[in-house]
């Protein structure tokens, strides 16, 4: 079976199904930090609020379900991959190094665009870092893991389009939706063409990272990028 004929839901040696259990262990400290820091701060990541709005149909427990969704998806993916239930701690540690390395091109691109170097507001440094980490986890969940996976499943499994073409379309569409959600009416920012352009390019980059390296490295890359910008008082993505 060729790469383009492969089912969108079939395990492969790259991307999401490569190491979901290690990705979960890698992400749990980041998710825990975001949740604890957010207890004293009402501000939430937009993607998190979108998920929470859906899950509030389940009652008061809905506020905890976005984080639980990450756990369930990665555990189910690991089960589907038929990999052994053993955490390879070397892989987990390497993900932190990989995340920092993958964030470097985004940081260089950000610093090359002067319009994006505005201050990050009046929030404390801890709150800003927590929001940036939460954005890394939950924006990658919504716009890469969920959106790209759904588009690929519909395009490949339902309509039988070529996998490569569907993947390209999914990467571009997810990047545009990712960029748009920061602006009104969904987000808080008024529309700005330069920021929209930057986030579209950043979204394409993160989608490519997700496609080839998986959800964990993509979320880690995004979180590392936002954390560095927070330390320098710069607006993240």
ABEGO torsion letter per residue (X at the ends): XBAAABBAABBBABEAAABAAAAAAAAAAAAAAAAAAAAABABBBAAAAAAAAAAAAAEAAAAAAAAAAAAAAAAAAAAAAGBBBBBBAAAAAAAAAAAAAAAAAAAAAAAABAAAABBAEABBAAAAAAAAAAAAAAAAAAAAAAAAAAAAAAAAAAAGBBAAAAAAAAAAAAAAAAAAAABOAABABBBBAAAAAAAAAAAAAAAAAAAAAEAAAAAAAAAAAAAAAAAAGBBBX
